[in-house]
């Protein structure tokens, strides 16, 4: 992993500016074979359309960028093969769920997902549902992912203004702080009740994290970098 940089920003200005992705076009046969192998182990993986960043800049507390559209198989192959196109970034939103007692809640990804076993905040690569005209709306993306993964809704949170951008090599996490009134244990029980209603929930478990002492290797570096930045006073 490259050096990680944490940058608070006031807003995101993200454009939908599609263009060809030579990596996906030129290696289409290899990508198809790779994804077919993945689906033998994880049959529910869906090769939907997703958005990847092909250009970005940060200035005057604004993160600006432009997205192209590709398929999920190409994203997974690009990731698995060591991110061979360095001009592309996986720029995604995350919801940092902070309970009323100050603890954060993180989800453990279920075995049927592409990120099985990893521990992080509700998140998802943006897709066509997040395109509004010529814009990509990560706030919409994050709220949708929270609802799908946890069953929580807008009335359960107060959202902090702005975002925290975590630059971690080819991954860029755009993290929004979601403040909740209830304790972490109460929220955890609510989420578990929701997961029991799902035929195939995305989360297998939930972790309550109160300090760096509770970090482990299943937490991606962009998550622990955000939490460390938060606890150090941002």
Helices and strands as residue ranges (DSSP letters): E 4-9, E 11-16, H 22-26, H 28-41, E 49-59, E 62-71, H 72-80, E 90-98, E 104-109, E 119-120, E 122-124, G 128-130, E 131-132, E 135-136, H 138-150, G 154-156, E 158-159, E 163-168, E 171-179, H 184-195, E 203-209, G 212-214, H 221-231
